Amino acid sequence: MSINNESNSLKKLIVSDLTTFTHLDYPDHLACIVWLVGCNMRCDFCYNKDIVFSKNGSLSLQDVLDFLNKRVGLLDAVVLSGGEATTHDLFNFCKEVKSLGFKIKLDTNGLNPNQVKLLIEKNLIDYIALDYKAPKSKFTTITHSNKFNDFSTTLDTIIKYDFPFEVRTTIHNDLLDYQDVNIIIDDLVQRGYKNHYFLQEFLDTGDNIGNISTSIKRLMKDKLSKKLNIVFR
């Protein structure tokens, strides 16, 4: 990429919003969150509709860098989220962020294995939160994407590199039950995943892609597999 193209890519308005401070989203770090527009999934439970369907943001990556230059020594890290952050070319932005001394956490659905692999190999990210949306049999129904194999490649790549990461699943009890969760756990264990497995409750904001509300069903926690340490959020 030429210098001019690199500069232009950082000036595009692709950032929906910037959360200037959080101590919850990156374990043991003070961070900001960069919310990038667009997504290559349409998950029924997703409540970030405005971000997912947006094609243009209100801030650029250069705006974020300008902000970060003023937060050196005050923040530890940057969280890249969305939408789906990897629908954008993050390479040059991550280089700039790392040059300022910040760590980077990537929230991803895993559908861009090539970019994830590149960022890991070039030491441009430090931690990944990977969303395991559903077992393969329900993946397309829930995410409206037929890219389970891409997700699978990303998961295997992160494990292969022994990279710091977590796997998490959003639970809506009309979409996933304990048997689905156990299938995911069995798959993770078979691949060699040994970290905590995070289950997060569906957040009903009254406005989500699938127009769904909180289920009257409850997850049967006593029937969940004990092959991994499950953490509820």
N, C-alpha and C positions, 0 to 999 in steps of 0.2 A: 504493500500500500504506500502511495506517495505521501509526502508530508502534507500536501494540500488536502488530499482525500481523507487522511487521518484527522486533520483538523475539522473538516466538514462533518465527518461522522460524529464527532463529539459535540457538534453544535446543533444537531437535529433535535427537535422537540419530541423526545420519546419517553420522557419521565412524567408519569401521571402526578406523582406527589413525592415529597421527601419528608419522612418522619425524622426529625432532627435529633431525637434522643430515645433510646430504649435500653433497658437492662434485662429484658426478658427474651429477646429473639436470638441472641448469640450467647450460648452458655458462658458465664463468667467474664463477659466483656461488656463494656459500654459502647454502644454502637448507634449508627443511624440506619434507616431503611430507605433504599431507593426502589420505588415502585415503578416498574417499566410497563408500558402499555402493550396490549396484545397478548394472545395466547393461542396455542395450537390444540387446545382441548376446549370442551364446552361441558364441564362437569355439572351435573344437575344440582349439586349442593353448593356450588360456588356463589358467594355473595359479593364478589368483586366485579360485578357486571360492567360497570362503567370502565374499569381498567381493561377487562378482557376484550370488549368490543371496540375500544378506542383504537384509532390509527395514528393519532398525534397527541402529544402531551403538552404540558404547560411549562416544562423545564427541559433543558438539555443536559447531557452528561458533562459538558463544560461548566454549566451552572453548578452542578454537584461538585465538581472539582474546585471551583471557586469557594464554595462553602467549606469543603474539607480543608482547604489551605488555612482557613481561620480556626479549624478545630484540631490542628496538630497539637498533641500533648493533652487534649481534653477528651477525645474519643479514642477508643482502641481499634474499632473495626467498622466495616461497612457491610450491610446485608443487602444483597441483590435479590429482589423479589418481584412479584407481579400480580396478575398476569403471569407470563412465563418469560423470565429474564433471558433465557437462551434463544429466544426468537430474534434477538439482536446480537450483533457482533460485539462481544464484550472484551476482546483481546486488548486493544489499545487503552480502553478505559481502565481495565484492571492493572495494566502496566503503570499507568499514571497514579492510581490509588496506592499501589504497592510502593512506588517511589517516594510517597509521602510518609511511609512507615505504618500504614494501616493494614490490619488483617482483613480478609474478605470471606464472608460466608455466602454461599449460593443456595437459594431455595429453588428447587427445580422439579419438574415432572419427569425428567429423564428422556424426553423425546429428541434431544440433540446430543447423542453420544459422542460425536466427533468434537464438538466444542468443549464438552465436559472433559474429554480425554486431553485435549490441547491445553486447557487451563491447568489441569493437574500436572501434566508433564513440564510445563513452563513455570511451575511454582507460583501461579498467579491467583490461586484461591487456597484457603486454609481449612475450610470446613464446608460440608454439604449437608443440607436437609433434603432428602429424597422422598417425594410423595409416591407411595405405593397405593394407587387409587383403588384397585380392585383385583381379585384374581383374574387370570386370563379369560375364564369363561364369562365374566361379567364386565370386563374392561371396556369393551366398545359400547355396551349398553349405558354404562355410567358416565364415561368420558366423552362419548360420541367421537372417538378416535379409534382407528384400527392399527395403531402403532405400538402394540404391546411389545413387539420384538425389539423396537428401538429402546423402549424402557428397559427391557431385559438386558440389552447390550450395555447400557449405562450402568445398571446395577452390578453386572459382572465386572465391568471395567474398574469401578470404584473399589470393589472387594479385591481385585487382582493387585491394585496399587497399594493396598493396605492403607487407604486414605482415611483420615478422620471424618466420619459421617454418621448420620442417624437416618433411620427409616421411620416414616409416620404415615398413618392412615386416618382419614376423616370418616367417622362412623355416623351414618344415618340409618336407623334400624329398619326402614322400609327398603333400603338398598343393599345393605350388608348385614349378615347375621354372624353368630359366633363360628359357624362352620366355614364361612368365607374367610374370616380372620384366621382360623386355624390352617386353612389352605395356604394363606399368605405366609404364616409362620413356618410351615413345613418347607415351603419354597425357599424362604430366607435361610433356614438352617441347612438345607441341602446345598445351597450355594456357598456356605461358609460364613454367613453373617453371624456375629456374636455380640453385637452391641445391644443397647436398650431398643425396644420397639415401642414407639409412641402411638397411642390411640387418642385422637382428639374428637370431642363431641361436635356434631353439626351445630353451627351457630345460626339460629333463625333470626335474621334481620328483617324479615318481611319482604325481602326483595332478592331473589336468587334466580339463577338461570333456568332451573327446572320448575320454578313456581311451586316448590314443595314447602311444607311446614313441618314442625317438630313431630316426630312419630310418637304414637301412643305405646309402641312396643319398647321393650327394654333389652339391652344386650345381656345375654346370659353369661355373666362374667365367670361364674363357677365352672363353666364348661370350656373356658379358654385354655388352650395348650400352655403348658409350663416349660416348653422347650426354650423360650426366650423370656427375658425379664420385661414384662409389659409395664409401661408407665402411662397413666391416664392424665390427660391434660384437659 
